[in-house]
Amino acid sequence: MGISLASKIKSANKTLIVDGNLDRVGDFFTQDYAVHLTSRDMKGGYKIVQDVLGALRQSFPDIQVDVDILLEGNDRVAWQRTLRATHKGKFKNFPANGLQIVWRDMVTSQFRDGLIAEEWVITDLAEQLLLSRKSKQ
């Protein structure tokens, strides 16, 4: 029996986000990976994953992730992660503030041939960055 889809989700988060091994994206994602965010869809396979996670790790170098699996099906996993990190570098339009930030992502991942092919993501990172900016002032 192979590794469960939930285990792949947990392994991807540790390997790519916590450890920063972005050269291993192909171990977890398809070449034509796509992600659906609240306001837009992004396609671009490995490059999208590497760009987003690279920016995240640059802005939050001490990032830690806890993954909770909510539901696992034949080809999909619904899950939530809680991320904790110190905001040490600019992230999008948010300048570094040196504060500890905690945010959550809700994700549904669809797999194809054992790799994540498509995801739907909702995050409260921007909200938490706004709140931290106000608390710093």
N, CA, C and O atoms as a MOPAC input file, in Angstrom:
PM7 MOZYME 1SCF
protein

 N      0.83500 1    -1.18200 1     0.00000 1
 C      0.00000 1     0.00000 1     0.00000 1
 C      0.88100 1     1.24800 1     0.00000 1
 O      1.86000 1     1.30900 1     0.74400 1
 N      0.54800 1     2.23800 1    -0.82200 1
 C      1.33600 1     3.46200 1    -0.93500 1
 C      1.02300 1     4.44100 1     0.18000 1
 O      0.17700 1     4.19600 1     1.04000 1
 N      1.72500 1     5.54400 1     0.13500 1
 C      1.53400 1     6.60100 1     1.11600 1
 C      0.15900 1     7.25400 1     0.91100 1
 O     -0.27900 1     7.44100 1    -0.22400 1
 N     -0.51000 1     7.59500 1     2.00200 1
 C     -1.83600 1     8.19900 1     1.89800 1
 C     -1.72200 1     9.62300 1     1.35800 1
 O     -0.66900 1    10.25400 1     1.44700 1
 N     -2.81600 1    10.11000 1     0.80100 1
 C     -2.83000 1    11.48300 1     0.29000 1
 C     -2.61600 1    12.47200 1     1.43400 1
 O     -1.91900 1    13.47300 1     1.27000 1
 N     -3.21000 1    12.19300 1     2.58500 1
 C     -3.03100 1    13.06600 1     3.75100 1
 C     -1.56400 1    13.12400 1     4.16200 1
 O     -1.06200 1    14.19100 1     4.51700 1
 N     -0.88000 1    11.99800 1     4.11700 1
 C      0.54200 1    11.97800 1     4.45600 1
 C      1.35500 1    12.79500 1     3.46000 1
 O      2.33800 1    13.43400 1     3.83500 1
 N      0.94900 1    12.77800 1     2.19600 1
 C      1.64400 1    13.58200 1     1.18500 1
 C      1.46600 1    15.07100 1     1.46100 1
 O      2.40000 1    15.85300 1     1.28400 1
 N      0.27600 1    15.46100 1     1.89100 1
 C      0.02000 1    16.85900 1     2.24100 1
 C      0.94800 1    17.28100 1     3.38200 1
 O      1.59700 1    18.32400 1     3.30700 1
 N      1.00600 1    16.47700 1     4.42200 1
 C      1.85900 1    16.79700 1     5.57300 1
 C      3.33300 1    16.84200 1     5.17700 1
 O      4.06800 1    17.73200 1     5.60500 1
 N      3.75900 1    15.88800 1     4.36500 1
 C      5.14600 1    15.84100 1     3.91900 1
 C      5.49500 1    17.04600 1     3.03900 1
 O      6.58300 1    17.60900 1     3.15900 1
 N      4.58000 1    17.43500 1     2.16400 1
 C      4.80800 1    18.60300 1     1.29600 1
 C      4.98000 1    19.86700 1     2.13100 1
 O      5.86700 1    20.67600 1     1.85500 1
 N      4.15200 1    20.04200 1     3.13300 1
 C      4.25600 1    21.22700 1     3.98600 1
 C      5.58500 1    21.26700 1     4.72300 1
 O      6.21400 1    22.32200 1     4.80100 1
 N      6.01600 1    20.15400 1     5.25700 1
 C      7.29400 1    20.11500 1     5.97900 1
 C      8.46900 1    20.33700 1     5.02400 1
 O      9.33200 1    21.18000 1     5.26900 1
 N      8.48900 1    19.57600 1     3.94500 1
 C      9.61200 1    19.62900 1     3.00600 1
 C      9.74300 1    20.99200 1     2.33000 1
 O     10.83400 1    21.55800 1     2.26500 1
 N      8.63200 1    21.51000 1     1.83200 1
 C      8.68000 1    22.73100 1     1.02800 1
 C      8.63500 1    24.00800 1     1.86100 1
 O      9.39700 1    24.94000 1     1.60400 1
 N      7.76000 1    24.06000 1     2.84500 1
 C      7.60300 1    25.30100 1     3.60400 1
 C      8.58300 1    25.36800 1     4.76900 1
 O      9.35600 1    26.32100 1     4.87300 1
 N      8.56000 1    24.37800 1     5.63500 1
 C      9.40500 1    24.43400 1     6.84000 1
 C     10.88000 1    24.26000 1     6.48500 1
 O     11.71700 1    25.06500 1     6.89100 1
 N     11.19800 1    23.20900 1     5.72600 1
 C     12.59900 1    22.93300 1     5.38300 1
 C     13.11400 1    23.78300 1     4.22300 1
 O     14.32300 1    23.96500 1     4.08200 1
 N     12.20800 1    24.30500 1     3.39100 1
 C     12.61100 1    25.15700 1     2.27500 1
 C     13.22800 1    24.42200 1     1.10000 1
 O     13.94600 1    25.03400 1     0.30900 1
 N     12.97300 1    23.13500 1     0.96100 1
 C     13.52600 1    22.34400 1    -0.15000 1
 C     12.65400 1    22.50500 1    -1.39700 1
 O     11.97500 1    21.56700 1    -1.81500 1
 N     12.68200 1    23.69800 1    -1.98400 1
 C     11.81100 1    24.00000 1    -3.11500 1
 C     12.18100 1    23.24600 1    -4.38000 1
 O     11.38300 1    23.18700 1    -5.31500 1
 N     13.37600 1    22.66800 1    -4.42900 1
 C     13.76300 1    21.85200 1    -5.57600 1
 C     13.00400 1    20.52300 1    -5.59200 1
 O     13.09300 1    19.77200 1    -6.56300 1
 N     12.26300 1    20.23100 1    -4.52900 1
 C     11.49400 1    18.98500 1    -4.45700 1
 C     10.01900 1    19.17800 1    -4.80500 1
 O      9.20400 1    18.29500 1    -4.53900 1
 N      9.66700 1    20.31200 1    -5.39100 1
 C      8.27400 1    20.58400 1    -5.76200 1
 C      7.69600 1    19.45800 1    -6.60800 1
 O      6.53600 1    19.08800 1    -6.42400 1
 N      8.47300 1    18.90800 1    -7.52800 1
 C      8.01500 1    17.83500 1    -8.40700 1
 C      7.67500 1    16.54300 1    -7.68000 1
 O      7.01800 1    15.67300 1    -8.25100 1
 N      8.10700 1    16.40100 1    -6.44000 1
 C      7.74300 1    15.22400 1    -5.64600 1
 C      6.30400 1    15.29300 1    -5.16500 1
 O      5.72900 1    14.28500 1    -4.75400 1
 N      5.71300 1    16.50600 1    -5.21900 1
 C      4.38900 1    16.70500 1    -4.63100 1
 C      3.34800 1    17.28400 1    -5.58200 1
 O      2.15100 1    17.07200 1    -5.38700 1
 N      3.79000 1    18.01800 1    -6.61900 1
 C      2.87000 1    18.72800 1    -7.50700 1
 C      3.05200 1    18.29700 1    -8.95700 1
 O      4.14100 1    17.89600 1    -9.36600 1
 N      1.96400 1    18.38500 1    -9.73000 1
 C      2.03800 1    18.10100 1   -11.16300 1
 C      2.66500 1    19.29700 1   -11.88400 1
 O      2.68200 1    20.41100 1   -11.36100 1
 N      3.17200 1    19.05300 1   -13.07600 1
 C      3.79100 1    20.12500 1   -13.87100 1
 C      2.78000 1    21.18000 1   -14.30100 1
 O      3.15200 1    22.31800 1   -14.58500 1
 N      1.48900 1    20.80400 1   -14.35300 1
 C      0.45400 1    21.75900 1   -14.77000 1
 C     -0.42900 1    22.19800 1   -13.59900 1
 O     -1.59800 1    22.53500 1   -13.78900 1
 N      0.12800 1    22.19200 1   -12.40600 1
 C     -0.58500 1    22.57700 1   -11.18300 1
 C     -1.28000 1    23.93100 1   -11.35000 1
 O     -0.75100 1    24.84700 1   -11.98000 1
 N     -2.48200 1    24.03100 1   -10.76700 1
 C     -3.24600 1    25.27800 1   -10.75000 1
 C     -3.83300 1    25.47800 1    -9.36000 1
 O     -4.17300 1    24.51700 1    -8.67000 1
 N     -3.94400 1    26.73500 1    -8.96400 1
 C     -4.52500 1    27.06000 1    -7.66300 1
 C     -5.60800 1    28.12000 1    -7.85100 1
 O     -5.46700 1    29.05100 1    -8.64400 1
 N     -6.69500 1    27.94600 1    -7.09500 1
 C     -7.81700 1    28.87000 1    -7.13800 1
 C     -7.86200 1    29.59900 1    -5.79700 1
 O     -8.08200 1    28.99200 1    -4.74900 1
 N     -7.64800 1    30.91500 1    -5.85500 1
 C     -7.67000 1    31.75200 1    -4.66400 1
 C     -8.99700 1    32.50300 1    -4.62300 1
 O     -9.80400 1    32.38800 1    -5.54600 1
 N     -9.22400 1    33.25300 1    -3.58200 1
 C    -10.48300 1    33.97800 1    -3.44000 1
 C    -10.75000 1    34.89500 1    -4.62200 1
 O    -11.87000 1    34.94400 1    -5.13000 1
 N     -9.73000 1    35.62100 1    -5.06400 1
 C     -9.94800 1    36.63600 1    -6.08900 1
 C     -9.39000 1    36.28800 1    -7.46900 1
 O     -9.59300 1    37.03800 1    -8.42300 1
 N     -8.68800 1    35.15300 1    -7.58200 1
 C     -8.12300 1    34.82900 1    -8.89300 1
 C     -7.68000 1    33.36800 1    -8.94600 1
 O     -7.54300 1    32.69000 1    -7.92700 1
 N     -7.46400 1    32.92100 1   -10.17400 1
 C     -6.91400 1    31.59200 1   -10.42800 1
 C     -5.50300 1    31.76700 1   -10.95300 1
 O     -5.22100 1    32.69700 1   -11.70900 1
 N     -4.61400 1    30.86200 1   -10.54500 1
 C     -3.22800 1    30.92400 1   -11.00300 1
 C     -2.83700 1    29.57200 1   -11.58100 1
 O     -3.06800 1    28.53200 1   -10.96500 1
 N     -2.24800 1    29.59500 1   -12.76200 1
 C     -1.73300 1    28.39300 1   -13.39000 1
 C     -0.25400 1    28.60000 1   -13.64300 1
 O      0.20300 1    29.73600 1   -13.77000 1
 N      0.48600 1    27.53100 1   -13.71600 1
 C      1.90700 1    27.68700 1   -13.97800 1
 C      2.76100 1    26.59700 1   -13.37900 1
 O      3.98800 1    26.69000 1   -13.40200 1
 N      2.13400 1    25.55700 1   -12.83800 1
 C      2.88100 1    24.40200 1   -12.37400 1
 C      3.88300 1    24.69800 1   -11.28700 1
 O      3.60600 1    25.44600 1   -10.34900 1
 N      5.05500 1    24.10100 1   -11.42500 1
 C      6.10300 1    24.20000 1   -10.40600 1
 C      6.47600 1    25.64700 1   -10.08900 1
 O      6.70000 1    25.99500 1    -8.93000 1
 N      6.54100 1    26.48700 1   -11.12400 1
 C      6.99700 1    27.87000 1   -10.93600 1
 C      6.10400 1    28.62300 1    -9.95600 1
 O      6.59700 1    29.38500 1    -9.12400 1
 N      4.80400 1    28.41500 1   -10.05100 1
 C      3.87300 1    29.09300 1    -9.12500 1
 C      4.18100 1    28.68100 1    -7.69400 1
 O      4.28500 1    29.52800 1    -6.80700 1
 N      4.32500 1    27.39400 1    -7.47300 1
 C      4.59400 1    26.89300 1    -6.12300 1
 C      5.92500 1    27.44400 1    -5.61600 1
 O      6.00600 1    27.93300 1    -4.48900 1
 N      6.95100 1    27.36700 1    -6.42900 1
 C      8.26800 1    27.85400 1    -6.01900 1
 C      8.26300 1    29.35400 1    -5.75300 1
 O      8.86800 1    29.80700 1    -4.78100 1
 N      7.59600 1    30.12800 1    -6.59500 1
 C      7.54800 1    31.57800 1    -6.41300 1
 C      6.81100 1    31.96000 1    -5.13100 1
 O      7.30100 1    32.77300 1    -4.34700 1
 N      5.64400 1    31.37800 1    -4.92000 1
 C      4.84200 1    31.71500 1    -3.74200 1
 C      5.54500 1    31.27600 1    -2.46300 1
 O      5.66000 1    32.05100 1    -1.51300 1
 N      6.01300 1    30.03700 1    -2.44000 1
 C      6.66300 1    29.54700 1    -1.22300 1
 C      8.01800 1    30.21100 1    -0.99300 1
 O      8.41500 1    30.41900 1     0.15300 1
 N      8.72600 1    30.54200 1    -2.05800 1
 C      9.99100 1    31.26100 1    -1.91500 1
 C      9.77900 1    32.63300 1    -1.28800 1
 O     10.53600 1    33.03300 1    -0.40300 1
 N      8.75700 1    33.35800 1    -1.73800 1
 C      8.43700 1    34.67200 1    -1.16800 1
 C      8.00400 1    34.54100 1     0.28800 1
 O      8.37300 1    35.36000 1     1.12900 1
 N      7.23500 1    33.52600 1     0.57200 1
 C      6.78200 1    33.28900 1     1.94900 1
 C      7.95800 1    33.01700 1     2.87000 1
 O      8.03900 1    33.57100 1     3.96600 1
 N      8.86500 1    32.16800 1     2.42500 1
 C     10.03200 1    31.82500 1     3.25400 1
 C     10.99500 1    32.99800 1     3.40200 1
 O     11.64600 1    33.13500 1     4.43700 1
 N     11.09000 1    33.83700 1     2.39000 1
 C     11.95800 1    35.00100 1     2.48700 1
 C     11.39900 1    36.00100 1     3.50500 1
 O     12.15600 1    36.60300 1     4.26700 1
 N     10.10100 1    36.17100 1     3.51500 1
 C      9.46900 1    37.11700 1     4.43500 1
 C      9.32200 1    36.56500 1     5.85000 1
 O      9.33000 1    37.31500 1     6.82600 1
 N      9.19000 1    35.24700 1     5.94400 1
 C      8.95800 1    34.57400 1     7.22500 1
 C      9.94000 1    33.40300 1     7.37000 1
 O      9.52000 1    32.24700 1     7.30200 1
 N     11.22400 1    33.67400 1     7.56400 1
 C     12.23600 1    32.60900 1     7.51900 1
 C     12.12900 1    31.55000 1     8.61600 1
 O     12.65000 1    30.44700 1     8.45200 1
 N     11.47200 1    31.85800 1     9.71700 1
 C     11.34500 1    30.88500 1    10.81200 1
 C      9.98000 1    30.18800 1    10.81000 1
 O      9.51700 1    29.72300 1    11.85100 1
 N      9.35500 1    30.11900 1     9.66700 1
 C      7.98700 1    29.61600 1     9.53500 1
 C      7.84500 1    28.16900 1    10.03600 1
 O      8.68900 1    27.31000 1     9.78300 1
 N      6.74900 1    27.94400 1    10.74900 1
 C      6.37800 1    26.61500 1    11.22900 1
 C      4.94500 1    26.34400 1    10.79500 1
 O      4.14200 1    27.27100 1    10.68500 1
 N      4.62000 1    25.07600 1    10.54600 1
 C      3.29800 1    24.71300 1    10.03100 1
 C      2.74300 1    23.51900 1    10.80600 1
 O      3.43900 1    22.52900 1    11.03100 1
 N      1.48400 1    23.63200 1    11.20700 1
 C      0.73600 1    22.49800 1    11.76100 1
 C     -0.38700 1    22.18500 1    10.79000 1
 O     -1.15500 1    23.07300 1    10.42000 1
 N     -0.48900 1    20.92800 1    10.37200 1
 C     -1.49000 1    20.51800 1     9.39800 1
 C     -2.52600 1    19.63000 1    10.07600 1
 O     -2.18800 1    18.66300 1    10.75800 1
 N     -3.79900 1    19.98000 1     9.87500 1
 C     -4.91400 1    19.17200 1    10.35100 1
 C     -5.69800 1    18.67800 1     9.14000 1
 O     -6.20300 1    19.47400 1     8.34800 1
 N     -5.79200 1    17.37800 1     9.00700 1
 C     -6.56300 1    16.79500 1     7.91000 1
 C     -8.02300 1    16.76600 1     8.33000 1
 O     -8.36300 1    16.26200 1     9.40000 1
 N     -8.87300 1    17.30500 1     7.48900 1
 C    -10.29400 1    17.34600 1     7.79900 1
 C    -11.05400 1    16.19000 1     7.14900 1
 O    -11.94200 1    15.59600 1     7.76000 1
 N    -10.69700 1    15.88400 1     5.91200 1
 C    -11.39100 1    14.82300 1     5.18500 1
 C    -10.51600 1    14.34500 1     4.03700 1
 O     -9.95800 1    15.15300 1     3.29400 1
 N    -10.39900 1    13.03400 1     3.89500 1
 C     -9.63100 1    12.45600 1     2.79000 1
 C    -10.55000 1    11.57800 1     1.95900 1
 O    -11.22300 1    10.69600 1     2.49100 1
 N    -10.57800 1    11.82100 1     0.64800 1
 C    -11.37300 1    11.01900 1    -0.27200 1
 C    -10.46500 1    10.26500 1    -1.22300 1
 O     -9.26600 1    10.13100 1    -0.97700 1
 N    -11.04000 1     9.77200 1    -2.31000 1
 C    -10.25900 1     8.99800 1    -3.28200 1
 C     -9.17500 1     9.82100 1    -3.95700 1
 O     -8.05100 1     9.34900 1    -4.12900 1
 N     -9.50700 1    11.05500 1    -4.34100 1
 C     -8.51600 1    11.88700 1    -5.03100 1
 C     -8.44500 1    13.30300 1    -4.47900 1
 O     -7.85300 1    14.18200 1    -5.10400 1
 N     -9.05500 1    13.53700 1    -3.29200 1
 C     -9.05900 1    14.88400 1    -2.70800 1
 C     -8.82600 1    14.82200 1    -1.20700 1
 O     -9.18900 1    13.85800 1    -0.53200 1
 N     -8.20800 1    15.88000 1    -0.71300 1
 C     -8.02500 1    16.03800 1     0.72800 1
 C     -8.45200 1    17.45900 1     1.08600 1
 O     -7.98300 1    18.42600 1     0.48500 1
 N     -9.34000 1    17.57800 1     2.06300 1
 C     -9.69800 1    18.87600 1     2.62300 1
 C     -8.91900 1    19.00900 1     3.92200 1
 O     -8.96700 1    18.13300 1     4.78600 1
 N     -8.20700 1    20.10900 1     4.04600 1
 C     -7.32600 1    20.25100 1     5.19700 1
 C     -7.14200 1    21.70400 1     5.58000 1
 O     -7.45100 1    22.61700 1     4.81300 1
 N     -6.62700 1    21.89700 1     6.79400 1
 C     -6.34100 1    23.23500 1     7.31100 1
 C     -4.92100 1    23.24100 1     7.84200 1
 O     -4.45900 1    22.26000 1     8.42500 1
 N     -4.23500 1    24.35200 1     7.63600 1
 C     -2.92200 1    24.49900 1     8.26400 1
 C     -2.89500 1    25.80000 1     9.05000 1
 O     -3.50600 1    26.79900 1     8.67000 1
 N     -2.16500 1    25.75100 1    10.16100 1
 C     -1.90100 1    26.93700 1    10.96100 1
 C     -0.42000 1    27.22800 1    10.82200 1
 O      0.41600 1    26.36300 1    11.08000 1
 N     -0.09600 1    28.44200 1    10.41400 1
 C      1.28700 1    28.85200 1    10.19200 1
 C      1.66400 1    29.90600 1    11.22300 1
 O      0.87500 1    30.79300 1    11.54800 1
 N      2.88600 1    29.79000 1    11.72700 1
 C      3.42100 1    30.73300 1    12.70900 1
 C      4.80800 1    31.16100 1    12.24200 1
 O      5.63100 1    30.33100 1    11.85500 1
 N      5.05500 1    32.47700 1    12.28500 1
 C      6.36200 1    32.96300 1    11.84300 1
 C      6.55200 1    34.40900 1    12.26200 1
 O      5.59700 1    35.12200 1    12.57200 1
 N      7.80400 1    34.81700 1    12.26100 1
 C      8.13800 1    36.21100 1    12.51600 1
 C      8.24100 1    36.93500 1    11.18100 1
 O      8.91000 1    36.46900 1    10.25800 1
 N      7.57500 1    38.07000 1    11.09100 1
 C      7.54200 1    38.84300 1     9.83700 1
 C      8.83600 1    39.64600 1     9.71000 1
 O      8.92400 1    40.78100 1    10.17600 1
 N      9.84500 1    39.03400 1     9.06800 1
 C     11.18600 1    39.62500 1     8.99100 1
 C     11.51900 1    40.27300 1     7.65500 1
 O     12.53000 1    40.96500 1     7.54000 1
 N     10.68300 1    40.06000 1     6.64800 1
 C     10.93500 1    40.65000 1     5.34000 1
 C      9.63400 1    41.11200 1     4.71100 1
 O      8.56200 1    40.61500 1     5.05800 1
 N      9.72200 1    42.06600 1     3.78300 1
 C      8.52300 1    42.57600 1     3.10900 1
 C      7.76400 1    41.42100 1     2.45500 1
 O      8.36300 1    40.54500 1     1.83100 1
 N      6.45000 1    41.43200 1     2.60500 1
 C      5.60000 1    40.44500 1     1.94300 1
 C      4.49400 1    41.20100 1     1.22900 1
 O      3.64300 1    41.82400 1     1.86400 1
 N      4.51200 1    41.14200 1    -0.09200 1
 C      3.60400 1    41.89800 1    -0.93800 1
 C      3.71400 1    43.36900 1    -0.54600 1
 O      4.80300 1    43.93700 1    -0.63100 1
 N      2.61900 1    44.00700 1    -0.11700 1
 C      2.68700 1    45.43100 1     0.25500 1
 C      2.85100 1    45.63600 1     1.76000 1
 O      2.64100 1    46.74200 1     2.25700 1
 N      3.21600 1    44.60300 1     2.47700 1
 C      3.35200 1    44.68900 1     3.91900 1
 C      4.83100 1    44.70400 1     4.30600 1
 O      5.52000 1    43.70100 1     4.12500 1
 N      5.32900 1    45.82100 1     4.83400 1
 C      6.72800 1    45.85900 1     5.26100 1
 C      6.93400 1    44.96900 1     6.48900 1
 O      6.00600 1    44.74500 1     7.26600 1
 N      8.13700 1    44.47600 1     6.65000 1
 C      8.46600 1    43.65500 1     7.81500 1
 C      8.20500 1    44.45600 1     9.08300 1
 O      8.47700 1    45.65500 1     9.14200 1
 N      7.66700 1    43.77000 1    10.10800 1
 C      7.40400 1    44.46900 1    11.36200 1
 C      8.05000 1    43.77400 1    12.56400 1
 O      7.96200 1    44.27100 1    13.68600 1
 N      8.69900 1    42.62700 1    12.33500 1
 C      9.37400 1    41.92300 1    13.41700 1
 C      8.45900 1    41.20300 1    14.38800 1
 O      8.92300 1    40.64800 1    15.38400 1
 N      7.16300 1    41.20500 1    14.10800 1
 C      6.20200 1    40.57000 1    15.00900 1
 C      5.91300 1    39.12800 1    14.61600 1
 O      6.02800 1    38.75000 1    13.45100 1
 N      5.53800 1    38.33800 1    15.60300 1
 C      5.08300 1    36.96000 1    15.36000 1
 C      3.68200 1    37.03900 1    14.75700 1
 O      2.80500 1    37.72100 1    15.28800 1
 N      3.48400 1    36.34400 1    13.65500 1
 C      2.18800 1    36.31100 1    12.96400 1
 C      1.68100 1    34.86800 1    12.98900 1
 O      2.45500 1    33.92800 1    12.81000 1
 N      0.39000 1    34.70200 1    13.21000 1
 C     -0.24800 1    33.38800 1    13.12800 1
 C     -1.40400 1    33.52600 1    12.15000 1
 O     -2.23400 1    34.42500 1    12.28900 1
 N     -1.46300 1    32.63100 1    11.15100 1
 C     -2.56800 1    32.65000 1    10.20200 1
 C     -2.96100 1    31.24100 1     9.82200 1
 O     -2.23400 1    30.28100 1    10.08000 1
 N     -4.13500 1    31.13500 1     9.20000 1
 C     -4.66000 1    29.83200 1     8.81300 1
 C     -5.02700 1    29.83000 1     7.32800 1
 O     -5.49400 1    30.82200 1     6.76800 1
 N     -4.79500 1    28.68600 1     6.73400 1
 C     -5.21700 1    28.43100 1     5.36100 1
 C     -6.17200 1    27.24400 1     5.37500 1
 O     -5.91300 1    26.24300 1     6.04300 1
 N     -7.25700 1    27.35300 1     4.64900 1
 C     -8.15900 1    26.22600 1     4.39900 1
 C     -7.92800 1    25.81500 1     2.95200 1
 O     -7.98300 1    26.64700 1     2.04600 1
 N     -7.66900 1    24.52500 1     2.73900 1
 C     -7.26400 1    24.06100 1     1.40800 1
 C     -8.01100 1    22.77200 1     1.05000 1
 O     -8.22300 1    21.90200 1     1.89400 1
 N     -8.39800 1    22.67800 1    -0.20100 1
 C     -8.84000 1    21.40700 1    -0.77600 1
 C     -7.86400 1    21.09500 1    -1.89800 1
 O     -7.70100 1    21.88500 1    -2.82800 1
 N     -7.21800 1    19.94100 1    -1.80800 1
 C     -6.22700 1    19.52400 1    -2.80100 1
 C     -6.77600 1    18.35500 1    -3.60500 1
 O     -7.25500 1    17.37300 1    -3.03800 1
 N     -6.70700 1    18.46300 1    -4.91400 1
 C     -7.10700 1    17.36800 1    -5.79700 1
 C     -5.83500 1    16.74000 1    -6.36800 1
 O     -4.94300 1    17.43500 1    -6.85400 1
 N     -5.77500 1    15.42300 1    -6.29900 1
 C     -4.60400 1    14.67900 1    -6.75100 1
 C     -4.85200 1    14.03000 1    -8.09800 1
 O     -5.98100 1    13.67400 1    -8.43600 1
 N     -3.77600 1    13.88200 1    -8.86400 1
 C     -3.78600 1    13.12500 1   -10.11400 1
 C     -2.48400 1    12.32700 1   -10.14100 1
 O     -1.40000 1    12.90100 1   -10.03700 1
 N     -2.58500 1    11.03900 1   -10.27600 1
 C     -1.41100 1    10.15700 1   -10.31400 1
 C     -0.50700 1    10.36100 1    -9.09500 1
 O      0.71800 1    10.32800 1    -9.20600 1
 N     -1.12600 1    10.57200 1    -7.93800 1
 C     -0.37700 1    10.68900 1    -6.69600 1
 C      0.24600 1    12.04600 1    -6.43000 1
 O      0.96900 1    12.20800 1    -5.44700 1
 N     -0.02400 1    13.04300 1    -7.29800 1
 C      0.53400 1    14.38400 1    -7.13900 1
 C     -0.59600 1    15.41000 1    -7.05900 1
 O     -1.67500 1    15.19200 1    -7.60900 1
 N     -0.35000 1    16.51600 1    -6.38200 1
 C     -1.35000 1    17.57100 1    -6.27200 1
 C     -1.44200 1    18.28600 1    -7.61600 1
 O     -0.46200 1    18.84900 1    -8.10400 1
 N     -2.63700 1    18.25500 1    -8.20500 1
 C     -2.85100 1    18.84500 1    -9.52200 1
 C     -3.56400 1    20.19200 1    -9.45200 1
 O     -3.35600 1    21.06700 1   -10.29200 1
 N     -4.41100 1    20.34000 1    -8.43000 1
 C     -5.22100 1    21.54900 1    -8.34600 1
 C     -5.59800 1    21.77100 1    -6.88400 1
 O     -5.83000 1    20.82300 1    -6.13400 1
 N     -5.65400 1    23.05400 1    -6.49400 1
 C     -6.04000 1    23.37500 1    -5.12100 1
 C     -6.95800 1    24.58600 1    -5.08600 1
 O     -6.92200 1    25.45000 1    -5.96200 1
 N     -7.78300 1    24.62000 1    -4.04200 1
 C     -8.64800 1    25.73600 1    -3.72800 1
 C     -8.22500 1    26.20900 1    -2.34300 1
 O     -8.24500 1    25.42800 1    -1.39200 1
 N     -7.83800 1    27.48700 1    -2.21800 1
 C     -7.23100 1    27.98900 1    -0.98200 1
 C     -7.93700 1    29.25100 1    -0.49800 1
 O     -8.22200 1    30.16200 1    -1.27600 1
 N     -8.21100 1    29.28400 1     0.79700 1
 C     -8.68700 1    30.48400 1     1.47700 1
 C     -7.71700 1    30.73100 1     2.62400 1
 O     -7.43200 1    29.82100 1     3.40200 1
 N     -7.20400 1    31.96700 1     2.73600 1
 C     -6.22900 1    32.29800 1     3.76700 1
 C     -6.61100 1    33.58600 1     4.47300 1
 O     -7.26600 1    34.45600 1     3.89800 1
 N     -6.19600 1    33.69800 1     5.71900 1
 C     -6.40400 1    34.95600 1     6.43500 1
 C     -5.06800 1    35.67600 1     6.68600 1
 O     -4.97400 1    36.48400 1     7.61000 1
 N     -4.04700 1    35.39600 1     5.88500 1
 C     -2.74100 1    36.01800 1     6.05600 1
 C     -2.82100 1    37.54400 1     5.94300 1
 O     -2.27700 1    38.24500 1     6.79700 1
 N     -3.47700 1    38.06600 1     4.92600 1
 C     -3.55200 1    39.52300 1     4.76000 1
 C     -4.24900 1    40.16400 1     5.96200 1
 O     -3.82100 1    41.21500 1     6.43900 1
 N     -5.29600 1    39.54800 1     6.44200 1
 C     -5.99900 1    40.07000 1     7.61300 1
 C     -5.07700 1    40.12100 1     8.82800 1
 O     -5.06300 1    41.10800 1     9.56400 1
 N     -4.30700 1    39.05400 1     9.03300 1
 C     -3.39400 1    39.01300 1    10.17800 1
 C     -2.26100 1    40.02900 1    10.02800 1
 O     -1.82100 1    40.61500 1    11.01800 1
 N     -1.79200 1    40.24000 1     8.81000 1
 C     -0.75900 1    41.25100 1     8.58400 1
 C     -1.29600 1    42.66000 1     8.84800 1
 O     -0.59300 1    43.50400 1     9.40500 1
 N     -2.53200 1    42.90500 1     8.45000 1
 C     -3.15900 1    44.20400 1     8.74800 1
 C     -3.29300 1    44.41200 1    10.25200 1
 O     -2.98500 1    45.48900 1    10.76200 1
 N     -3.74600 1    43.39700 1    10.95200 1
 C     -3.90100 1    43.48400 1    12.40500 1
 C     -2.55300 1    43.72100 1    13.08800 1
 O     -2.46000 1    44.51000 1    14.02800 1
 N     -1.51700 1    43.04000 1    12.61700 1
 C     -0.20000 1    43.20600 1    13.22900 1
 C      0.34200 1    44.61300 1    12.95500 1
 O      1.02500 1    45.19300 1    13.79900 1
 N      0.03700 1    45.15100 1    11.78600 1
 C      0.48500 1    46.50500 1    11.45000 1
 C     -0.17400 1    47.51700 1    12.40000 1
 O      0.47500 1    48.44400 1    12.88300 1
 N     -1.47500 1    47.31900 1    12.65800 1
 C     -2.19000 1    48.22900 1    13.56400 1
 C     -1.67300 1    48.11300 1    14.98900 1
 O     -1.57700 1    49.11600 1    15.69600 1
 N     -1.33900 1    46.90400 1    15.41800 1
 C     -0.85200 1    46.72900 1    16.78700 1
 C      0.55100 1    47.30500 1    16.97600 1
 O      0.94000 1    47.64400 1    18.09400 1
 N      1.29700 1    47.41300 1    15.90000 1
 C      2.66200 1    47.96500 1    15.95100 1
 C      2.63600 1    49.48700 1    16.04800 1
 O      3.57100 1    50.09300 1    16.57400 1
 N      1.56200 1    50.11000 1    15.54000 1
 C      1.49500 1    51.58500 1    15.49500 1
 C      1.23400 1    52.19700 1    16.84600 1
 O      1.15200 1    53.42000 1    16.96400 1

